[in-house]
């Protein structure tokens, strides 16, 4: 199996990078299971792509 960082189109973020992105939680956007807490969802597009957002909010600013 290839190193995750070598997979095309997949962003691999370390914990420091995850915390620094708009103060939000990073989630899986490449078809994997999103790892977002309850009451939130994983954005697959827009300004918040790859981030967890509260349900009912937009992935666009």
mmCIF file of the N, C-alpha and C atoms, coordinates in Angstrom:
data_MODEL
# 
_entry.id   MODEL 
# 
loop_
_atom_site.group_PDB 
_atom_site.id 
_atom_site.type_symbol 
_atom_site.label_atom_id 
_atom_site.label_alt_id 
_atom_site.label_comp_id 
_atom_site.label_asym_id 
_atom_site.label_entity_id 
_atom_site.label_seq_id 
_atom_site.pdbx_PDB_ins_code 
_atom_site.Cartn_x 
_atom_site.Cartn_y 
_atom_site.Cartn_z 
_atom_site.occupancy 
_atom_site.B_iso_or_equiv 
_atom_site.pdbx_formal_charge 
_atom_site.auth_seq_id 
_atom_site.auth_comp_id 
_atom_site.auth_asym_id 
_atom_site.auth_atom_id 
_atom_site.pdbx_PDB_model_num 
ATOM 1   N N  . UNK A 1 1  ? 0.842   -1.194 0.000  1.00 0.00 ? 1  UNK A N  1 
ATOM 2   C CA . UNK A 1 1  ? 0.000   0.000  0.000  1.00 0.00 ? 1  UNK A CA 1 
ATOM 3   C C  . UNK A 1 1  ? 0.881   1.250  0.000  1.00 0.00 ? 1  UNK A C  1 
ATOM 4   N N  . UNK A 1 2  ? 0.497   2.203  -0.821 1.00 0.00 ? 2  UNK A N  1 
ATOM 5   C CA . UNK A 1 2  ? 1.279   3.434  -0.917 1.00 0.00 ? 2  UNK A CA 1 
ATOM 6   C C  . UNK A 1 2  ? 1.131   4.281  0.336  1.00 0.00 ? 2  UNK A C  1 
ATOM 7   N N  . UNK A 1 3  ? 2.132   5.090  0.562  1.00 0.00 ? 3  UNK A N  1 
ATOM 8   C CA . UNK A 1 3  ? 2.065   6.066  1.637  1.00 0.00 ? 3  UNK A CA 1 
ATOM 9   C C  . UNK A 1 3  ? 0.895   7.009  1.346  1.00 0.00 ? 3  UNK A C  1 
ATOM 10  N N  . UNK A 1 4  ? 0.133   7.374  2.359  1.00 0.00 ? 4  UNK A N  1 
ATOM 11  C CA . UNK A 1 4  ? -1.027  8.242  2.171  1.00 0.00 ? 4  UNK A CA 1 
ATOM 12  C C  . UNK A 1 4  ? -0.679  9.548  1.476  1.00 0.00 ? 4  UNK A C  1 
ATOM 13  N N  . UNK A 1 5  ? 0.502   10.078 1.759  1.00 0.00 ? 5  UNK A N  1 
ATOM 14  C CA . UNK A 1 5  ? 0.889   11.355 1.169  1.00 0.00 ? 5  UNK A CA 1 
ATOM 15  C C  . UNK A 1 5  ? 1.114   11.238 -0.335 1.00 0.00 ? 5  UNK A C  1 
ATOM 16  N N  . UNK A 1 6  ? 1.273   10.022 -0.834 1.00 0.00 ? 6  UNK A N  1 
ATOM 17  C CA . UNK A 1 6  ? 1.512   9.835  -2.260 1.00 0.00 ? 6  UNK A CA 1 
ATOM 18  C C  . UNK A 1 6  ? 0.219   9.664  -3.050 1.00 0.00 ? 6  UNK A C  1 
ATOM 19  N N  . UNK A 1 7  ? -0.893  9.418  -2.360 1.00 0.00 ? 7  UNK A N  1 
ATOM 20  C CA . UNK A 1 7  ? -2.160  9.231  -3.055 1.00 0.00 ? 7  UNK A CA 1 
ATOM 21  C C  . UNK A 1 7  ? -2.595  10.541 -3.698 1.00 0.00 ? 7  UNK A C  1 
ATOM 22  N N  . UNK A 1 8  ? -2.980  10.475 -4.945 1.00 0.00 ? 8  UNK A N  1 
ATOM 23  C CA . UNK A 1 8  ? -3.323  11.679 -5.695 1.00 0.00 ? 8  UNK A CA 1 
ATOM 24  C C  . UNK A 1 8  ? -4.647  12.279 -5.212 1.00 0.00 ? 8  UNK A C  1 
ATOM 25  N N  . UNK A 1 9  ? -4.643  13.560 -4.990 1.00 0.00 ? 9  UNK A N  1 
ATOM 26  C CA . UNK A 1 9  ? -5.859  14.267 -4.627 1.00 0.00 ? 9  UNK A CA 1 
ATOM 27  C C  . UNK A 1 9  ? -6.284  14.117 -3.174 1.00 0.00 ? 9  UNK A C  1 
ATOM 28  N N  . UNK A 1 10 ? -5.472  13.479 -2.363 1.00 0.00 ? 10 UNK A N  1 
ATOM 29  C CA . UNK A 1 10 ? -5.826  13.315 -0.955 1.00 0.00 ? 10 UNK A CA 1 
ATOM 30  C C  . UNK A 1 10 ? -4.944  14.226 -0.111 1.00 0.00 ? 10 UNK A C  1 
ATOM 31  N N  . UNK A 1 11 ? -5.581  15.043 0.693  1.00 0.00 ? 11 UNK A N  1 
ATOM 32  C CA . UNK A 1 11 ? -4.827  15.937 1.565  1.00 0.00 ? 11 UNK A CA 1 
ATOM 33  C C  . UNK A 1 11 ? -4.554  15.211 2.878  1.00 0.00 ? 11 UNK A C  1 
ATOM 34  N N  . UNK A 1 12 ? -3.289  15.095 3.229  1.00 0.00 ? 12 UNK A N  1 
ATOM 35  C CA . UNK A 1 12 ? -2.930  14.480 4.503  1.00 0.00 ? 12 UNK A CA 1 
ATOM 36  C C  . UNK A 1 12 ? -2.424  15.590 5.415  1.00 0.00 ? 12 UNK A C  1 
ATOM 37  N N  . UNK A 1 13 ? -3.172  15.849 6.473  1.00 0.00 ? 13 UNK A N  1 
ATOM 38  C CA . UNK A 1 13 ? -2.821  16.930 7.377  1.00 0.00 ? 13 UNK A CA 1 
ATOM 39  C C  . UNK A 1 13 ? -2.387  16.376 8.723  1.00 0.00 ? 13 UNK A C  1 
ATOM 40  N N  . UNK A 1 14 ? -1.342  16.961 9.267  1.00 0.00 ? 14 UNK A N  1 
ATOM 41  C CA . UNK A 1 14 ? -0.971  16.557 10.622 1.00 0.00 ? 14 UNK A CA 1 
ATOM 42  C C  . UNK A 1 14 ? -1.879  17.290 11.611 1.00 0.00 ? 14 UNK A C  1 
ATOM 43  N N  . UNK A 1 15 ? -1.805  16.909 12.879 1.00 0.00 ? 15 UNK A N  1 
ATOM 44  C CA . UNK A 1 15 ? -2.731  17.476 13.864 1.00 0.00 ? 15 UNK A CA 1 
ATOM 45  C C  . UNK A 1 15 ? -2.596  18.984 14.005 1.00 0.00 ? 15 UNK A C  1 
ATOM 46  N N  . UNK A 1 16 ? -1.380  19.488 13.887 1.00 0.00 ? 16 UNK A N  1 
ATOM 47  C CA . UNK A 1 16 ? -1.171  20.936 14.003 1.00 0.00 ? 16 UNK A CA 1 
ATOM 48  C C  . UNK A 1 16 ? -1.873  21.659 12.856 1.00 0.00 ? 16 UNK A C  1 
ATOM 49  N N  . UNK A 1 17 ? -1.766  21.118 11.638 1.00 0.00 ? 17 UNK A N  1 
ATOM 50  C CA . UNK A 1 17 ? -2.427  21.730 10.487 1.00 0.00 ? 17 UNK A CA 1 
ATOM 51  C C  . UNK A 1 17 ? -3.943  21.661 10.633 1.00 0.00 ? 17 UNK A C  1 
ATOM 52  N N  . UNK A 1 18 ? -4.452  20.530 11.112 1.00 0.00 ? 18 UNK A N  1 
ATOM 53  C CA . UNK A 1 18 ? -5.897  20.385 11.276 1.00 0.00 ? 18 UNK A CA 1 
ATOM 54  C C  . UNK A 1 18 ? -6.451  21.447 12.220 1.00 0.00 ? 18 UNK A C  1 
ATOM 55  N N  . UNK A 1 19 ? -5.733  21.709 13.317 1.00 0.00 ? 19 UNK A N  1 
ATOM 56  C CA . UNK A 1 19 ? -6.211  22.685 14.293 1.00 0.00 ? 19 UNK A CA 1 
ATOM 57  C C  . UNK A 1 19 ? -6.135  24.107 13.757 1.00 0.00 ? 19 UNK A C  1 
ATOM 58  N N  . UNK A 1 20 ? -5.204  24.366 12.844 1.00 0.00 ? 20 UNK A N  1 
ATOM 59  C CA . UNK A 1 20 ? -4.998  25.733 12.380 1.00 0.00 ? 20 UNK A CA 1 
ATOM 60  C C  . UNK A 1 20 ? -5.976  26.146 11.284 1.00 0.00 ? 20 UNK A C  1 
ATOM 61  N N  . UNK A 1 21 ? -6.638  25.206 10.646 1.00 0.00 ? 21 UNK A N  1 
ATOM 62  C CA . UNK A 1 21 ? -7.538  25.546 9.537  1.00 0.00 ? 21 UNK A CA 1 
ATOM 63  C C  . UNK A 1 21 ? -8.843  26.127 10.071 1.00 0.00 ? 21 UNK A C  1 
ATOM 64  N N  . UNK A 1 22 ? -8.960  27.434 10.045 1.00 0.00 ? 22 UNK A N  1 
ATOM 65  C CA . UNK A 1 22 ? -10.173 28.137 10.437 1.00 0.00 ? 22 UNK A CA 1 
ATOM 66  C C  . UNK A 1 22 ? -10.716 27.690 11.786 1.00 0.00 ? 22 UNK A C  1 
ATOM 67  N N  . UNK A 1 23 ? -9.881  27.070 12.604 1.00 0.00 ? 23 UNK A N  1 
ATOM 68  C CA . UNK A 1 23 ? -10.321 26.615 13.913 1.00 0.00 ? 23 UNK A CA 1 
ATOM 69  C C  . UNK A 1 23 ? -11.308 25.467 13.855 1.00 0.00 ? 23 UNK A C  1 
ATOM 70  N N  . UNK A 1 24 ? -11.458 24.853 12.674 1.00 0.00 ? 24 UNK A N  1 
ATOM 71  C CA . UNK A 1 24 ? -12.437 23.781 12.515 1.00 0.00 ? 24 UNK A CA 1 
ATOM 72  C C  . UNK A 1 24 ? -11.790 22.414 12.518 1.00 0.00 ? 24 UNK A C  1 
ATOM 73  N N  . UNK A 1 25 ? -12.612 21.392 12.399 1.00 0.00 ? 25 UNK A N  1 
ATOM 74  C CA . UNK A 1 25 ? -12.122 20.023 12.355 1.00 0.00 ? 25 UNK A CA 1 
ATOM 75  C C  . UNK A 1 25 ? -12.024 19.565 10.912 1.00 0.00 ? 25 UNK A C  1 
ATOM 76  N N  . UNK A 1 26 ? -10.901 18.956 10.572 1.00 0.00 ? 26 UNK A N  1 
ATOM 77  C CA . UNK A 1 26 ? -10.745 18.416 9.227  1.00 0.00 ? 26 UNK A CA 1 
ATOM 78  C C  . UNK A 1 26 ? -11.479 17.086 9.147  1.00 0.00 ? 26 UNK A C  1 
ATOM 79  N N  . UNK A 1 27 ? -12.050 16.797 7.971  1.00 0.00 ? 27 UNK A N  1 
ATOM 80  C CA . UNK A 1 27 ? -12.746 15.537 7.791  1.00 0.00 ? 27 UNK A CA 1 
ATOM 81  C C  . UNK A 1 27 ? -12.364 14.941 6.443  1.00 0.00 ? 27 UNK A C  1 
ATOM 82  N N  . UNK A 1 28 ? -12.764 13.717 6.222  1.00 0.00 ? 28 UNK A N  1 
ATOM 83  C CA . UNK A 1 28 ? -12.404 13.000 5.004  1.00 0.00 ? 28 UNK A CA 1 
ATOM 84  C C  . UNK A 1 28 ? -13.347 13.395 3.877  1.00 0.00 ? 28 UNK A C  1 
ATOM 85  N N  . UNK A 1 29 ? -12.785 13.820 2.732  1.00 0.00 ? 29 UNK A N  1 
ATOM 86  C CA . UNK A 1 29 ? -13.631 14.230 1.611  1.00 0.00 ? 29 UNK A CA 1 
ATOM 87  C C  . UNK A 1 29 ? -13.422 13.367 0.380  1.00 0.00 ? 29 UNK A C  1 
ATOM 88  N N  . UNK A 1 30 ? -12.597 12.321 0.508  1.00 0.00 ? 30 UNK A N  1 
ATOM 89  C CA . UNK A 1 30 ? -12.279 11.518 -0.674 1.00 0.00 ? 30 UNK A CA 1 
ATOM 90  C C  . UNK A 1 30 ? -13.110 10.244 -0.742 1.00 0.00 ? 30 UNK A C  1 
ATOM 91  N N  . UNK A 1 31 ? -14.313 10.271 -0.162 1.00 0.00 ? 31 UNK A N  1 
ATOM 92  C CA . UNK A 1 31 ? -15.179 9.107  -0.219 1.00 0.00 ? 31 UNK A CA 1 
ATOM 93  C C  . UNK A 1 31 ? -15.090 8.232  1.017  1.00 0.00 ? 31 UNK A C  1 
ATOM 94  N N  . UNK A 1 32 ? -14.176 8.575  1.922  1.00 0.00 ? 32 UNK A N  1 
ATOM 95  C CA . UNK A 1 32 ? -14.072 7.818  3.167  1.00 0.00 ? 32 UNK A CA 1 
ATOM 96  C C  . UNK A 1 32 ? -15.141 8.265  4.149  1.00 0.00 ? 32 UNK A C  1 
ATOM 97  N N  . UNK A 1 33 ? -15.167 7.657  5.298  1.00 0.00 ? 33 UNK A N  1 
ATOM 98  C CA . UNK A 1 33 ? -16.142 8.037  6.312  1.00 0.00 ? 33 UNK A CA 1 
ATOM 99  C C  . UNK A 1 33 ? -15.731 9.356  6.943  1.00 0.00 ? 33 UNK A C  1 
ATOM 100 N N  . UNK A 1 34 ? -16.610 10.361 6.911  1.00 0.00 ? 34 UNK A N  1 
ATOM 101 C CA . UNK A 1 34 ? -16.278 11.627 7.546  1.00 0.00 ? 34 UNK A CA 1 
ATOM 102 C C  . UNK A 1 34 ? -16.195 11.458 9.054  1.00 0.00 ? 34 UNK A C  1 
ATOM 103 N N  . UNK A 1 35 ? -15.205 12.073 9.659  1.00 0.00 ? 35 UNK A N  1 
ATOM 104 C CA . UNK A 1 35 ? -15.040 11.973 11.107 1.00 0.00 ? 35 UNK A CA 1 
ATOM 105 C C  . UNK A 1 35 ? -15.445 13.294 11.733 1.00 0.00 ? 35 UNK A C  1 
ATOM 106 N N  . UNK A 1 36 ? -16.745 13.545 11.759 1.00 0.00 ? 36 UNK A N  1 
ATOM 107 C CA . UNK A 1 36 ? -17.254 14.779 12.343 1.00 0.00 ? 36 UNK A CA 1 
ATOM 108 C C  . UNK A 1 36 ? -18.101 14.443 13.566 1.00 0.00 ? 36 UNK A C  1 
ATOM 109 N N  . UNK A 1 37 ? -18.030 15.288 14.606 1.00 0.00 ? 37 UNK A N  1 
ATOM 110 C CA . UNK A 1 37 ? -18.834 15.043 15.804 1.00 0.00 ? 37 UNK A CA 1 
ATOM 111 C C  . UNK A 1 37 ? -20.326 15.147 15.520 1.00 0.00 ? 37 UNK A C  1 
ATOM 112 N N  . UNK A 1 38 ? -21.123 14.644 16.426 1.00 0.00 ? 38 UNK A N  1 
ATOM 113 C CA . UNK A 1 38 ? -22.569 14.700 16.262 1.00 0.00 ? 38 UNK A CA 1 
ATOM 114 C C  . UNK A 1 38 ? -23.068 16.125 16.087 1.00 0.00 ? 38 UNK A C  1 
ATOM 115 N N  . UNK A 1 39 ? -24.066 16.298 15.217 1.00 0.00 ? 39 UNK A N  1 
ATOM 116 C CA . UNK A 1 39 ? -24.609 17.625 14.973 1.00 0.00 ? 39 UNK A CA 1 
ATOM 117 C C  . UNK A 1 39 ? -23.837 18.406 13.931 1.00 0.00 ? 39 UNK A C  1 
ATOM 118 N N  . UNK A 1 40 ? -22.807 17.767 13.348 1.00 0.00 ? 40 UNK A N  1 
ATOM 119 C CA . UNK A 1 40 ? -22.041 18.421 12.290 1.00 0.00 ? 40 UNK A CA 1 
ATOM 120 C C  . UNK A 1 40 ? -21.965 17.504 11.080 1.00 0.00 ? 40 UNK A C  1 
ATOM 121 N N  . UNK A 1 41 ? -21.557 18.078 9.955  1.00 0.00 ? 41 UNK A N  1 
ATOM 122 C CA . UNK A 1 41 ? -21.408 17.291 8.740  1.00 0.00 ? 41 UNK A CA 1 
ATOM 123 C C  . UNK A 1 41 ? -20.122 17.682 8.033  1.00 0.00 ? 41 UNK A C  1 
ATOM 124 N N  . UNK A 1 42 ? -19.698 16.863 7.095  1.00 0.00 ? 42 UNK A N  1 
ATOM 125 C CA . UNK A 1 42 ? -18.459 17.099 6.362  1.00 0.00 ? 42 UNK A CA 1 
ATOM 126 C C  . UNK A 1 42 ? -18.762 17.811 5.048  1.00 0.00 ? 42 UNK A C  1 
ATOM 127 N N  . UNK A 1 43 ? -18.168 18.991 4.839  1.00 0.00 ? 43 UNK A N  1 
ATOM 128 C CA . UNK A 1 43 ? -18.366 19.722 3.584  1.00 0.00 ? 43 UNK A CA 1 
ATOM 129 C C  . UNK A 1 43 ? -17.517 19.105 2.476  1.00 0.00 ? 43 UNK A C  1 
ATOM 130 N N  . UNK A 1 44 ? -18.129 18.935 1.307  1.00 0.00 ? 44 UNK A N  1 
ATOM 131 C CA . UNK A 1 44 ? -17.418 18.373 0.164  1.00 0.00 ? 44 UNK A CA 1 
ATOM 132 C C  . UNK A 1 44 ? -17.160 19.414 -0.913 1.00 0.00 ? 44 UNK A C  1 
ATOM 133 N N  . UNK A 1 45 ? -17.542 20.669 -0.641 1.00 0.00 ? 45 UNK A N  1 
ATOM 134 C CA . UNK A 1 45 ? -17.343 21.737 -1.624 1.00 0.00 ? 45 UNK A CA 1 
ATOM 135 C C  . UNK A 1 45 ? -17.350 23.080 -0.907 1.00 0.00 ? 45 UNK A C  1 
ATOM 136 N N  . UNK A 1 46 ? -17.013 24.122 -1.649 1.00 0.00 ? 46 UNK A N  1 
ATOM 137 C CA . UNK A 1 46 ? -17.081 25.472 -1.101 1.00 0.00 ? 46 UNK A CA 1 
ATOM 138 C C  . UNK A 1 46 ? -15.866 25.847 -0.269 1.00 0.00 ? 46 UNK A C  1 
ATOM 139 N N  . UNK A 1 47 ? -16.008 26.985 0.441  1.00 0.00 ? 47 UNK A N  1 
ATOM 140 C CA . UNK A 1 47 ? -14.911 27.508 1.252  1.00 0.00 ? 47 UNK A CA 1 
ATOM 141 C C  . UNK A 1 47 ? -14.537 26.567 2.389  1.00 0.00 ? 47 UNK A C  1 
ATOM 142 N N  . UNK A 1 48 ? -15.480 25.767 2.822  1.00 0.00 ? 48 UNK A N  1 
ATOM 143 C CA . UNK A 1 48 ? -15.275 24.882 3.970  1.00 0.00 ? 48 UNK A CA 1 
ATOM 144 C C  . UNK A 1 48 ? -15.011 23.450 3.538  1.00 0.00 ? 48 UNK A C  1 
ATOM 145 N N  . UNK A 1 49 ? -14.623 23.225 2.283  1.00 0.00 ? 49 UNK A N  1 
ATOM 146 C CA . UNK A 1 49 ? -14.364 21.870 1.798  1.00 0.00 ? 49 UNK A CA 1 
ATOM 147 C C  . UNK A 1 49 ? -13.358 21.159 2.698  1.00 0.00 ? 49 UNK A C  1 
ATOM 148 N N  . UNK A 1 50 ? -13.702 19.949 3.088  1.00 0.00 ? 50 UNK A N  1 
ATOM 149 C CA . UNK A 1 50 ? -12.815 19.168 3.939  1.00 0.00 ? 50 UNK A CA 1 
ATOM 150 C C  . UNK A 1 50 ? -12.921 19.500 5.420  1.00 0.00 ? 50 UNK A C  1 
ATOM 151 N N  . UNK A 1 51 ? -13.925 20.315 5.764  1.00 0.00 ? 51 UNK A N  1 
ATOM 152 C CA . UNK A 1 51 ? -14.081 20.718 7.158  1.00 0.00 ? 51 UNK A CA 1 
ATOM 153 C C  . UNK A 1 51 ? -15.448 20.307 7.694  1.00 0.00 ? 51 UNK A C  1 
ATOM 154 N N  . UNK A 1 52 ? -15.532 20.124 9.010  1.00 0.00 ? 52 UNK A N  1 
ATOM 155 C CA . UNK A 1 52 ? -16.807 19.842 9.671  1.00 0.00 ? 52 UNK A CA 1 
ATOM 156 C C  . UNK A 1 52 ? -17.532 21.166 9.924  1.00 0.00 ? 52 UNK A C  1 
ATOM 157 N N  . UNK A 1 53 ? -18.827 21.181 9.624  1.00 0.00 ? 53 UNK A N  1 
ATOM 158 C CA . UNK A 1 53 ? -19.652 22.362 9.868  1.00 0.00 ? 53 UNK A CA 1 
ATOM 159 C C  . UNK A 1 53 ? -20.908 21.941 10.618 1.00 0.00 ? 53 UNK A C  1 
ATOM 160 N N  . UNK A 1 54 ? -21.512 22.871 11.353 1.00 0.00 ? 54 UNK A N  1 
ATOM 161 C CA . UNK A 1 54 ? -22.748 22.562 12.057 1.00 0.00 ? 54 UNK A CA 1 
ATOM 162 C C  . UNK A 1 54 ? -23.850 22.292 11.052 1.00 0.00 ? 54 UNK A C  1 
ATOM 163 N N  . UNK A 1 55 ? -24.715 21.319 11.378 1.00 0.00 ? 55 UNK A N  1 
ATOM 164 C CA . UNK A 1 55 ? -25.833 21.014 10.492 1.00 0.00 ? 55 UNK A CA 1 
ATOM 165 C C  . UNK A 1 55 ? -26.692 22.257 10.330 1.00 0.00 ? 55 UNK A C  1 
ATOM 166 N N  . UNK A 1 56 ? -27.151 22.495 9.104  1.00 0.00 ? 56 UNK A N  1 
ATOM 167 C CA . UNK A 1 56 ? -27.972 23.664 8.829  1.00 0.00 ? 56 UNK A CA 1 
ATOM 168 C C  . UNK A 1 56 ? -27.170 24.874 8.377  1.00 0.00 ? 56 UNK A C  1 
ATOM 169 N N  . UNK A 1 57 ? -25.832 24.791 8.443  1.00 0.00 ? 57 UNK A N  1 
ATOM 170 C CA . UNK A 1 57 ? -25.010 25.897 7.961  1.00 0.00 ? 57 UNK A CA 1 
ATOM 171 C C  . UNK A 1 57 ? -24.511 25.580 6.556  1.00 0.00 ? 57 UNK A C  1 
ATOM 172 N N  . UNK A 1 58 ? -23.995 26.592 5.890  1.00 0.00 ? 58 UNK A N  1 
ATOM 173 C CA . UNK A 1 58 ? -23.537 26.438 4.513  1.00 0.00 ? 58 UNK A CA 1 
ATOM 174 C C  . UNK A 1 58 ? -22.046 26.135 4.459  1.00 0.00 ? 58 UNK A C  1 
ATOM 175 N N  . UNK A 1 59 ? -21.643 25.443 3.393  1.00 0.00 ? 59 UNK A N  1 
ATOM 176 C CA . UNK A 1 59 ? -20.218 25.190 3.166  1.00 0.00 ? 59 UNK A CA 1 
ATOM 177 C C  . UNK A 1 59 ? -19.566 26.378 2.466  1.00 0.00 ? 59 UNK A C  1 
ATOM 178 N N  . UNK A 1 60 ? -20.385 27.400 2.167  1.00 0.00 ? 60 UNK A N  1 
ATOM 179 C CA . UNK A 1 60 ? -19.881 28.622 1.537  1.00 0.00 ? 60 UNK A CA 1 
ATOM 180 C C  . UNK A 1 60 ? -19.999 29.763 2.532  1.00 0.00 ? 60 UNK A C  1 
ATOM 181 N N  . UNK A 1 61 ? -19.109 30.743 2.436  1.00 0.00 ? 61 UNK A N  1 
ATOM 182 C CA . UNK A 1 61 ? -19.176 31.878 3.363  1.00 0.00 ? 61 UNK A CA 1 
ATOM 183 C C  . UNK A 1 61 ? -20.306 32.809 2.981  1.00 0.00 ? 61 UNK A C  1 
# 
